[in-house]
Structures are given as structure tokens and as C-alpha cells.
Amino acid sequence: MQFILLMLFSSVLNTSGQLLLKQGAGKGLINPYLISGLGLYGISTVAYIVVLSKSNLSLAYPLLLGLTVVATTLCSWVVLNEKVPLLQWLGIGLIICGISAIAAAQK
């Protein structure tokens, strides 16, 4: 359970950091969005290191990457009003299937 919570925590921080970096992009090298985004990204890395100390890299990395891609796409669509084409949603579905397969293989 702790592993799952740490993975979700790291993914949420990473996704939030990505959204802030996107909002700060093009507004100069030093702005609150970029600084906050880098901070959240850094904290997510520390959380990921803790995850790595408790699990195999072959499990942690694909799960975290997949979760983050899914969350970032959803948040980009909802928060930033980015257009996400149907084919990209199909890819997201495939990623979710992959995450499920990797998680099921560990049981």
C-alpha cells in the first residue's frame, strides 16, 4: 500500500510540476511558475528515489512513467484546454493496459 501511495504521490507532483513548467514557459527564465514547477519536479524525484528503495526498477519506472503520461495528458486537456486527438486517447488507453499488465505480473 505504501508503494502505491508513494507512486501516486510522485506522479501527482511530477504532473503538477509539468503543468507549472508549461505555464511558465516563455515568460523569462525566472518566474513563479517555473520556480514552483522545478520545485515540485524535484520533490517528485525524491519521492521516486524512495519508491526505488522499496521496489524493482523494472516495476517502478514503467508504472511511474505510464501513470505520469496518463495524468499529464488528462490535466493538459482539462486544465490547459489542450486538444487531444482521438488517436492520442487510443494511445493513453494502451498505456493504461500496459500499466495494468505490469502491475498484474507482480502479483
PyMOL commands that set and color helices and strands:
alter all, ss='L'
color gray80, all
select helices_A, chain A and resi 2-24+32-54+57-78+86-105
alter helices_A, ss='H'
color red, helices_A
deselect
rebuild
show_as cartoon
